[in-house]
Amino acid sequence: MSPAKTKTKTNNEDYLRMYRQMVRIRTFEDNANQLYLSAKMPGLTHMYSGEEAVAVGICEALTDDDRITSTHRGHGHCVAKGADFKQMFCELLGKEEGYCRGKGGSMHIADQSHGNLGANAIVGGSMGIATGSALRAKMLGHDDVTVCFFGDGATAQGLLYEVMNMAALWHLPVIYACENNGYSEYTRTEEIAAGSITARAEAFGIEAHKVDGQDVLAVNDLTQKLVARCRKGEGPFFIELETYRYHGHHVGDINREYYRSKDEEKDWKENRDPIVRFRSWLVDQGITTEDEIEAMNAEVAQDAADAVAYAEAAAYPDVSEVDMHVYAD
């Protein structure tokens, strides 16, 4: 399938920015994976590769004043919301110049300057934070919108149903974005989620949509409409985005054949890759050329390489910081 042709060519700048952002996510993840494999990065990390159209399609419909909450697979959301490569790689490597001074690492990056309230290592852990953010906006009379990213596995968390109930009762400006990548860690989604995922939201009277998460224009078009309606007080909304993660559950999940086939992975990569599909569409529409695309890809690759080198050479926090930002009564 080709991306939804819902916009006109007057939006060429937007299209190219969306392409660049997807490439930035893929490139960041490729470098993060290599840092782990070369034993330069402490702890585990969870790759977002394959799901780029979800983060970019949604975040390109938001402003810096709009908020997001993220997940343990959060690098893509962070990049899509405007994060800087150097500060992100510094955070992954535990360096002082990281977004959280090297103390959060892969699963706890927060970037308040761009409205990213943070990644969360607890499955579904940010649902309450996102709903609280939306309640804050309503109580203060602000028009910002909060998007809550979570995976299909998180639909088994009871917190989701508590917050959707509150959001529906209070008409909060929040969009619950379920990234259904087909697997809850190592188990197929249909084996852990009975019935329809969108029906879970509809039970609370929340309008729910399902969209192809590999089609950045379809994701962006839907999100723009829902964000505009949220600003008018018509929220909350729910989106199920059908997507796929290329890597395992985490970077150490190398041999996946016991729970999914190589043929399945190959099919998604070769036939449904969001970056390849959008690139082809951009060239077919005459918006850009293959040479210009290659130049953009090379520029992003160089930016990432420079950022990795910078982070590797950056300083660790001083030992005196061990109790900084730790609070107790």
N, C-alpha and C positions, 0 to 999 in steps of 0.2 A: 504494500500500500504506500502511496505517496503522502507526504504531510498535508494536512488540511489547508486548502487554499482560501483562507478566510480573510486575508489581508490583501492590500494592493501593493504595487511596487513602490509606492511613495514611502514605504516603511523599510527601505533597503538598509538604512543605518541600524535600525533595530534588529533586522535579520542577521546582519554581519556581527553585531555585538552578541547575539544569542549563540551564533556558531562559535565565536571566539571563547565565550564563557564555557561552552561544553568541552571545547578542546582544552581549556585551562584545567577543568576538573579532571579529564582523562590523563593529562600530562602530570598533574600533581599526584594522582594516584599511582601512576607508573613509577614515579620517583620515590614515593613513600614506600611502595612495595620493595624497591631495590634497597632502600635504607634498612628495612627490616631484614631482608635476606642477607645483607652484608653485616648484620649484627651491630649496626650503628645506632639503631633506634630502640630504646627500652620499651618493654611492654608490647601488647598486641595492638593491632589496628584492623579496621574493617573497611574493605575497599568498596567504593561507590561506582566503579567502572561498569558501564552498561545502563545506568539509571540517570544519566546526565540530563536528559530532556525533561525529567520531572522537576529537578531542582531549578534548572534554568527557566523552564516554561512558567513556573510559579513565581520565582523571585523577580523575573523581569516584569511582572505585573504589579510589583510592590515598589514602594519608595523607602528611603532610609528611615522614615518615621514609622513605617509599618514594622511589626515584629515577627520573628519566627522562633519556634523552638525546634530543636533537632534531636538526633538519636545517636546511638553508638556508631552508626554508619554515617557520620555527619560532615565529612570533609566537603562533599559536593554542595551541601546546603550553605556551608561557610563561604566557599568560593563564589557561589552564585549570588550571595547576598553582599558581595563586594570586598571580601577579605584579601589581604596582601600575602603573596607567596612567602616573603622573607619572614614575616611574623608567624605564619603558620608552620613553616619548617622549623623555626626556632622553638616553637611550642612542642612539636613532635620530638625534638631532640633534647627537651628539658632545659632550654637556654633562657637566660634572663630577658631577652628581647621578645620572647614569645607573647602571645595575646594574654596569657595568664601567668606570665613570668616563669614559664616552664613547669608550672606545678599542675596543670590540668592534663597535658598530654593530648593524645589523639581523641579521647572520648569526652573531654571536658572543655573544649575550646568555646570561648564566648567572645563576641565582638560587639560590644554595646554601641559603638560608633555607627554601625550599620544595622542596628536593630536585631542582631542575633543574640537571643537571650541564653543560648548555650546548647551544646551537645549534652547528652545524658547517657550514662552507662546502664541505667536501670531501664529495662524494656517498658515503654509507656510512661516513663517517669516524668516526662515534661508536659503531660496532658493537663495536669492541674495548673502548672505554671502558665501555659498558653491561655487557659480559660480565665485565670486570674488577671492576666495581661489585658484580655478583652473586657473584663469587668471594670478594670481600672479606666480604660478608654471611655467606656460608657458613663461611668460615674463622674469623670472629669469633663465630659462633653467633648472629648477629642474625636477626630474622625479616622484615627489609624486603625488598621486591621491586623490581627494576629493569625498566622498560619501555623498549625501544629502538625509537624511531620511525624509519622510513625509507620511501622511496618505491619504486615498482615498478622504476624505473630502477636503483636500488641493488642489485637482485638480480643484476646483472651483475658486481658487485664480488666478487673472490675472498675478501676478508676475511670476508664473511658465512658462507662455508662453513667457514672455519677456526674461527670462533668458535662456530658451531652445533655443530660436531663436539666441541669442548671442553665446551660447555655440556651436551650430551647425555651425554657420558662422566662428567662430574662432577655431574650432576643439579643444575644451578645455578638459583636463583630469578630467572630472567629471562624476559620475554615479548617476543618479536620481533614488532613491529606494523608490517606492510607497508601503507602507505597507497597503494592502487592507484587513482590518479585518472585512469587511462586513457592518460596520456602521460608519456613520458620526455623531458622538455624539449619538443621539437617533433615527436616521433615516437610513433606509436601503440604502446601496450604490446605488442600482439600481434606487432609487427614487431621487437621487441628481446628478447622473453622467450619462448623456445621452451617448449612444454609447459605444465604447471600450476605456478603459483607455490607453492601449498601442498605440492606433491609434493617441492619442494626441501628443505623441512624434514622431511618424512616419510622421506626417504632416510637421515636420521640417527636415525630412530626418535623424532622429536619430534612430539608430537600437534599437529595443525594444524587450524585452523578458518577458515571463510570467513563473513563477516557483511556485511549491508547497512550501509555506512558512513554512510548518510543517516538512519539510525534510531538516535537517541541511546539509547533504552531497550534496544534489542537489543544495542548495543555495550556498554552499561554492565552489563547482565545477564551477558553472557558474560565480561566482564573481572572482575567480582566473583567469579565461580566460579573462574576461572583464578588470580587472585591468592590466594584462599583455599587453593587446592591448592598453589601455590608456597610458601606459608608452611609447609605441611606437608611440604615436601621433594619434591613431585611434579613440579617443573619440569624442564626449560624447556618453554615453549609457543610457538606461532606463530599469528598471526592475520593473515589477508588481509582488509582492509577496503575494500570497493568504494565509491569516492567520486568527486568531480569538483571540479576547480578552475575557478572562474568567470573569473578573470583569465588572462593569458598566463603563460608560464614565469616572467617577471619583469615589473616594472612598465613596462618599455620595450617589451614584446612586445604591441603594440597591434593590428596587423593580422594576425589569426590564420587568415584564410580559406584560406591556402595549405596548412594542415595540419588544420584542423577547421572544420566549417560553423557558421554562425550559427544554423541550425535546431537543431543538436545542443545548442549552448549554451542556446538558448531553452527547449528541452525540459527540460533539467536544472533550470534556474532556475524554470520555471513549474510543473513537475510533481514534482520530487524535492528541492526545497529543504528542508534539515533543520530550519531554524527555522520556516518556514511550516507544515510538517507537524506539528511538535511543538506549535506554538501552537494549531493547529486541534484537536489531540487534547486539550490541556489545557482548552480551552473546552468541547468536547463532553463531557468527563468531569465538568464542573462544578467543576473544581479552581480555576479563575480565570475572570475575565470579560474581554471585549475591552477595556473601559475600564481595568481593572487592568493588562492587558498594555501598552496604550498608555502608561500612566503609567510603567511600568517602563522601556519603551523610551526615553521622554523623559528619565528620570533618568540612564540610561546615556549617552545622547547628551550631556547636560550635563556629566557627569563627564569624558567624553573631551574636550570642548571646553575645559573648565577645565584639563585636564592638558596639552593642546597649548599653550595660552596660557602656562602655567607653564613648560613646557620651552623655548618660544621666548625667554622672558625670562631663563632660567637662565644661569649663567656657564659659560664653557668652562674646561677644566682649565688650570692655570698651566703655562707652558712648562717649568718645573722638573720637571714630572711625566714628561717624555718618556722617561726611563729607569726610572720606577717600575714595579715588578713584572716587570722584565726581568732574568733571571738568567743568569750565566755562571760557569764554573769559574775 
